[in-house]
Amino acid sequence: MKTVRRKITKIIGLLIFVALCVWVAMRWNVWFGNPPEEPAQPFAGPSHVLLTFGDSDELSRNISWQCDTVIHPSSLQLACGSDTVNIEATGEVFASRCGRAAYYVARLRHLKPDTRYSYRAVTDGKASPWYCFQTHQPHRGRFSFLFVGDVQDTIGGEANRLLREACARHPQVEFLVCGGDLTERPTNQHWAETFRDIDSVAQSMPFLNVTGNHDYFKGVIRKLERRFPLVFSYFLDSKVGDNMVYTLNYGSAQIFVLDSNREFFHLWTQRQWLEEQLEKSQAKWKILVLHHPLYSIKGNNNLIQRWMFDDLVRQYGVDLVLQGHEHAYARWIGGTYKNGAPAVPVYTISHCSPKNYRIEFDERFNKFGISCRYYQTVSVGGDTLTMATYDANTHALYDSLMVFINHHGAHLVEDLGKDIPENMDFTPDPTNKKDKKFAKRIQEYVTRHPERIKTTTKN
Ligand SMILES: [Fe+2]
């Protein structure tokens, strides 16, 4: 009897092992596969110019570009009024799977506040077009930036139009922040799409980006290409070990950037870095940007990131946590003051991508949005920080809240968006089981919160 039992156990074990092998083989490319790439033509002149911040000072800028496959003498011509100076650029050749390309970075420091500069990149005597940017105007006492979550545009997609429209509608915006996954995949073709997406935007306003999982090469251990910090060049000087972390002081705010894609020990290093930065921060407003939401709207995901960072968010009074990755909109006022009033931190998840995910409707969150692209403006000044969320297609206001400081110095939150109806439009594919389940979850959510809803699912 024992021998029969042992045999049955062995057969079951073997069947499970075979099933596991088949499943891994079927999923191998999804988890670990990187499609091959065609060789790319090098750029004859300075191309893919990108303006961003440099060190942690609001009056720093880095400008990166790409040209040819070998290093040539290169500089940035910077003009202010009738003065023009040449700033030497440093170059580095990076070989992607498409071939070699030379990347350059010019570092501008100690710029003048409230000043308009023009610049162009020059490599081997060949120049880019002239571009302009404006430095922070402290006398205004207030500044704004625009945030987008994942963009991951399709080739020839709409992101450039949406971003340019968003900037035109909010001319007070001084820089842009992306919550990672700006690029669909780390390939030349998708990087080219990204530069189309940010064309005419990221040359005139600093563009701050965090790493997302799509920025990494897939593999058993995922790898970030050197190209990423060569483009978002503040990381060249700010990274800790090979953790892409960065902090920026801007007006009365400090922004902290994390790389949430990493394995446990890297996240631990980032935790130590974040704690050190928060401890010495003198900023009135603290904003954290990372790709993976600390509180997921796709079930119990990202628990390691929550365990690593959330206690610091609460201990050091971070006001706003800007996140992406889950391709929907969600907002949670996560703190409570001693009298029961809503308080910081505010957690938001957002995206501006053509891809929409099927989410869970976690009751902690105060507001959701699905089947749409969004962007946010964050405006900081005096004793208030306001965040407004817009439908990226119509530019209609979708959500709004204000953080204000009371006479005890507590950072409380007023929900200004609770009466704006939520978008629950969803058309399920009748042959798709996951779609059907999601439609059911939406219906249940609508039943629980009829007061929040604009439209319902179509069957
Ligand atoms: Fe992602």
Residues whose N, C-alpha, C, O or C-beta is under 5 A from the ligand:
A	BS01	LIG	D181 G212 N213 H214 H325
